[in-house]
Amino acid sequence: MNIQAEISFYPLRTATLTDAIERFTEHLRRSGFGVEIGPMSSRVSGECKDIFRALGEALDAAARDGDVVLTVKAANACPKGR
């Protein structure tokens, strides 16, 4: 099943947010997803199981570096690629 997921990733207790966010989104890109970055969240589209696998791996890697929060909204009703 194809879905679109809106992702918000928040590194906690760090002086700079950018590095952790860039590492997180780069992990998703290396997993084969185009990441549309917005001011408060990012979007990815693709096969549901592939997205959640990649999100889990990216979260696991990010959590090794510090405390983080990840929120995800997923829908199968969004037009593909939007």
Phi, psi and omega in degrees: 000129175277139179224168167239134181239134173259125189239133171236124183241126184233108171286139182250155174052048178222147181286329181235132180269329191302314184300313181294320179294318179296319177297319180296311181291327177295324176300317178296320178295318178296336177279358175103008182260140167280129182250119176268110185267128176246180183290333182236347181201170177234162179231143172226151177230146177160196180290131186308307185296327179290319178297311183291329174296311181296320177298318179297316179295317180294320178295316179301315179296317182293323182291338176291335182268346181161182180284138182217161171234135177232125173243141182223131168244129182234142180217141174261006183258002181273144176300141180299134177080006178253000000 
